[in-house]
C-alpha cells in the first residue's frame, strides 16, 4: 500500500521506520507480521535497483530468514559457496559450520530486498516514498517526525509513532536529527566497484588476492556477470573522479595476472570506506540500526548482515513492549547486545583490510603466516568463519549463567519439527527434554527435544538462548521469563 501526505497532517502508527534498505524492510515486516501498525519512510522513489553493493548473505542471516519462512526463496536466487580462497591461498571453509546453511550465499542485495519488501507489504506495512526526515521531536508518549516530500522536496508531512527506528544508511538524516555523533575514520579511499562480463571464466566463483599495489575481489553474480571490488594504492582519487575500463583492467591484471577479457561493463563506481559507530543506538524512543548505527569496510561482507541482525534483535523487543505489555527496560538490551556486535564487526573487517593493505616486508611476512594458520590450524579457521558469518556471535550472559545462555540456538530436531520452523510463530520457544514439566507461560510455545539431550532451553524469538538448565529449575525459568518476556531487566 502506497501512502503520501503532502498536506502536513499527522498520521499515527505504532512504529515509524526510516529507510527501506534490507534492515528497515526486515524490521518493518517483523513488526507488521506481529500485528503492529508500521509506517516505512524512504527518501528514494519506489523502485528496486538492479545494481547493488552488497552481494553476500551469511549463514546466521539465512537462519533468521528460515525463522520467517523465506530462506528457501533467498537461497534459490543465489549461488552457495562452501569454500573461500583468501590472499596467499589461505582458505576458509563455511562447509564446516554447524548450521543448516554451511556456505556463503552470493546473491545481489536487490534480490534480498525484493523478498523482504514483498513480505513487508503482505504484512500490511504502509510505505511512504520520496520523503526525507528533517526534524524529530519526542515526548513521554511518542515521537513526531517532519519530512519533506516529493521530487522537489517542497511539500511536507508529519508522522507520529510510539517508537522510531532509523535504518537510513551511513548518511542517516535521522541520526543527524537526533544529534548523535558518528565518530571514526576513513579506512580506504578510491575503492573500485564494477559489474562486468568476462571473455574468460575465472577458476572459481569467488577469489580475493592482495599484491603490493593493492587488492581485488572477484565474485560471480550469475547470468554471466562478475563483481569486481578492489583498491590500488597508486590510484588514490576522489569519489567523483572518472573511472575507466583501463583502470579496472589494470587492477585485475595486477592481482590475477589477467584481466579475463572484459567484454561489457554495466556499472562502475568509485567510493571511500569508513569505519564508524554511533556511541548510542538509542535516544529515548528513537533507535538506530544497520548502517545508520555502524559502517565498516567491505572486508568479510558483514555490513548488510550485521544490519539484518540488528533488526532481528530489536523487532521482537518492540513487539514485546507495544503488543504484550513488557517493560520498556527490555529495549535497553538492544544497545547492550548490538553495540558490542557492531564493534566486533568493525574489528574483524578492520583487521582484514589492514592485512590486505600491507606492502613490503610486513606483507611478505604476515600474509603467508595468516594463510598458513587458516589452512593448518582448524580451530582458528573455523572460529574465523563462525565469527564472520555470525554463527559464532554470542550475547553477554549474567554472572553464574549456564554455559549456553546468550549463545545462538542451533536448529534442533524437535518432536514438533525443526526449532527454526517453530520459531516462525514469532514468540519464545521452551525446549524441554523428556520428563521435564514446566508451568505454562503466556507467549511461550512448549516444544520437546527429539535428540535425547537432557538440557532445557528457553529460546528467544531471535534464536538466542535466554535460559538453560540441565535439570528441572522452576525458579530459574520464572526469573528468565520475568526478565525476557515481561521485560523486568535488572
JOPE-V250287 format. One record per run of one state. SS is the DSSP state (~ for helix, > for strand, _ for the rest). FROM is the first residue (numbers start at 0). TO is the last residue. If there is no record, write none. Layout:
# JOPE-V250287
ss | from | to
SS | FROM | TO
SS | FROM | TO
This chain:
# JOPE-V250287
ss | from | to
_ | 0 | 0
> | 1 | 1
_ | 2 | 5
> | 6 | 17
_ | 18 | 20
~ | 21 | 32
_ | 33 | 36
> | 37 | 41
_ | 42 | 54
> | 55 | 56
_ | 57 | 57
~ | 58 | 65
_ | 66 | 69
~ | 70 | 75
_ | 76 | 77
> | 78 | 80
_ | 81 | 82
> | 83 | 84
_ | 85 | 85
~ | 86 | 88
_ | 89 | 89
> | 90 | 91
_ | 92 | 92
~ | 93 | 95
_ | 96 | 102
> | 103 | 105
_ | 106 | 107
~ | 108 | 122
_ | 123 | 124
> | 125 | 128
_ | 129 | 129
> | 130 | 137
_ | 138 | 141
> | 142 | 148
_ | 149 | 153
> | 154 | 165
_ | 166 | 171
~ | 172 | 176
_ | 177 | 182
> | 183 | 197
_ | 198 | 204
> | 205 | 210
_ | 211 | 212
> | 213 | 221
_ | 222 | 223
> | 224 | 231
_ | 232 | 243
~ | 244 | 255
_ | 256 | 260
> | 261 | 276
_ | 277 | 280
> | 281 | 282
_ | 283 | 284
> | 285 | 287
_ | 288 | 288
~ | 289 | 291
_ | 292 | 292
> | 293 | 294
_ | 295 | 301
~ | 302 | 321
_ | 322 | 326
~ | 327 | 356
_ | 357 | 359
~ | 360 | 375
_ | 376 | 376
~ | 377 | 388
_ | 389 | 406
> | 407 | 407
_ | 408 | 411
> | 412 | 413
_ | 414 | 415
> | 416 | 417
~ | 418 | 424
_ | 425 | 426
> | 427 | 431
_ | 432 | 442
> | 443 | 448
_ | 449 | 454
> | 455 | 458
_ | 459 | 462
> | 463 | 468
_ | 469 | 472
~ | 473 | 483
_ | 484 | 489
